[in-house]
């Protein structure tokens, strides 16, 4: 298995994202071109994409994308899935043979729904049911890894430069209203197919440039609620934090961001708005283990929108642009201008300042925001 070398470049990695706020779908050519421009930020040990709106014919089913080391573990996992899920359709994810991708696992996708009897027996919500059995596969089935599990969305990732991964999965054949992408330069963890970004759970996806120094604290916090962090990378925990705080604890996205990228205590104390000051003190006290420390910039994808966010003192770059109904996010301005050379507006958000972009239809009932 390919691993990173002895050279450590903590400023590496690249991220990019595009969303059309009208919900209009477009193919993966532009996102591949954008992330490919930042080739030097990667080292060929990880690249990947998340795409939303790509499975309209199966939009009511959970799309499970799974890596398998061999056919034996696939057979075991198939038996497990058939026990707990109705499988509407399954197939090998189409790929293209290219010289840059030398080794690959078995890559399969399933469109599933929980068996009604099983769902009633567990007394779990539909999403908690999916969550439970994904965690079981990733924990107990050595050689099987569910790397995508949302409805009408999917992740496509692997060991390679991102532009090669995009060609390998033939992303020009998919149409999505939102794309995110990542080029990886592993620093503290191995380069392997499961360790490539995006990291996903249900409809959440995360691409990340940086390093989470609070990983052990964050990991222990999410593991209290049944999450299993076993993917040999710090980024996994960010995905679980968003899922835990929004889906399970019912915090709004804005409140979740205030917990994950909390203002400094001095800044809170200096606030004139006493109500907001007290709310932020409460969030910092209750959710202190959810605070992410270290240099980072991330793009969070979810059904209905995208979040762009960097650390409180902006140790990693993040650029935003708008053109008509599209919003672009990237590590570098050049990666935006290669696909949108004259945006209506382009700017770099402040450290810890979230940029939340919603689909127009989401804004009509955006209670989760």
Secondary structure, 3 states (H helix, E strand, C coil): CCCCCCCCCCCCCEEEEEEECCCCCEECHHHHHHHHHCHHHCCCCCEEEEEECCCHHHCCCEEEEEEECCHHHHHHHHHHHHHHEEEEEEEECCCCCCCCCCCCCEEEEEEEEECHHHHHHHCCCHHHHHHHHHHHHHHHCCCEEEEECCECEEEEEECCCHHHHHHHCCHHHCEECEEEEEECCCCCCCCCCCCCCCEEECCEEEEEEECCCCHHHHHHHHHCCCCCCCCCCCCHHHHHHHHHHHHHCCCCHHHHHHHHCCCCHHHHHCCCCHHHHHHHHHHHHHCHHHCCCCCEEEEEEECCEEEEEECCCCCCCCEEEEECCEEEEECCHHHHHCCCCCCCEEECCCCCCCEEEECHHHHCCCCCC
